[in-house]
Amino acid sequence: MAFTEIASHKLRSILSISGVLLGVASLVAMLTLIGGIDKFLNQKMSKWAGSIWYWQKGSSDAADKLAFARSPGLRFSDGDYLVENSTLVKGVKKEISREGTMTVGRASEWGRLRGLTENIFNEDTVNIQLASGRYLDATDYRVSARVCVCSWEMAQRLCAQISNLDIPSDSIHRDQYNVVLGKDLVFRGVSYEIVGIYEPKDPDFKPWNLRRVAAIPLKTMQETISGIDPNPGAIEVTIANVKRAKEDAEKVAKVLALRHRGVEDFEYRSAEWIENMKSMLGNIGLLMGIISVISLLVGGLSIMNVMLSSISERIHEIGIRKALGANTMQIFVQFIAETTTLSCLGGVCGVVVGLIPLAFGEALKKASDGAIEPTILPVHIMYVVFVIMFVGVLFGLYPALRASRMNPVDALRYE
């Protein structure tokens, strides 16, 4: 009966369905984007949330300079000290970084030289793969070999300069990496043979910290560039209890200050920005949800208007049904069924339109550097179904009650 009534008033029904369609489409599109971001954050949360970065603090204040003079400053050995003296610290990344100009032949590029251990480089291989040559091996780390592995971006820029190619460097293919592979990379007067070049596993996710980089064994860095116990640039500490990262960061800072003769001449940052980001995304989701709800209310009001006008046209029909024995509940269910059907039709069409971002998932992922990959989560599907049914029932209640409570005698006398 509901479909028959909808089919007999096509234009009116289409306009009513359109209101729900737009509201549901905006709601579903918003949920796919929020779902994609939420998925990305959950994947990275375990790694990011427990990491705290400490780096040397600078100041132009005379009193600070006098206090800082008592401290040896941030040192590579601070990492070992924290592991030995704080039960809150799970581990410390052993890495020393220096920035400067890297030269291969007559080509030069500004980049970052990383001296690291085999374990740290193995962690990086989660996001990268070998494009040409080989990785650093156990022998390189043990004998402090003067070899390096370059990032794809550094290799592309150097290849473009050496080959005099008037094209964007990111269009250089891995087959052209042999231009620099095996050559000497010079950094601060020290040469390192390029034995390998890596690239991202996912072309749409290119970690910023692995782009314009050359990696060498940690001991090689200490022997040729930095010295045994230099300022490492930054110390990344992994906290044992991720849930207490913010509180434990302060406690670890106090332990580090003791080593620096009571001077806190360093700054630190925990991953509390992740919570701020999630809060921001929650607020954006709430705002978009409010806009979607307003659209749904407009669609629901149009359905209510259609049903009220339909009742005015069908008063005589309602009177005949009641005279033939239809009770109040049967009339009520008839009109609730019609509003719910209109809402569900609009909702299904709206879901189809709202899922359009999924068709452009790869493009959005590439544009956001892997942070947004539209995803519809099961909980969001349940949420949308509930909203659609709720709109149909809510805005059908009044018309259905009005129709079911009609006096059959008055209805039959209505002209």
Secondary structure by P-SEA (a helix, b strand, c coil): caaaaaaacaaaaaaaaaaaaaaaaaaaaaaaaaaaaaaaaaaaccccccbbbbbbbbbccaaaaaaaccccccccaaaaaaaacccccccccbbbbbbbbbbcccbbbbbbbbbccaaaaaaacccccccccccccaaaaaaccccccccaaaaaaaaaaaacccccccccccccccccccbbbbcccbbbbbcbbbbbcccccccccccccccccaaaaaaccccccccccbbbbbbccccaaaaaaaaaaaaaaaaacccccccccccaaaaaaaaaaaaaaaaaaaaaaaaaaaaaaaaaaaaaaaaaacaaaaaaaaaacccaaaaaaaaaaaaaaaaaaaaaaaaaaaaccccaaaaaaaaacccccbbbcaaaaaaaaaaaaaaaaaaaaaaaaaaaaccaaaaaacc
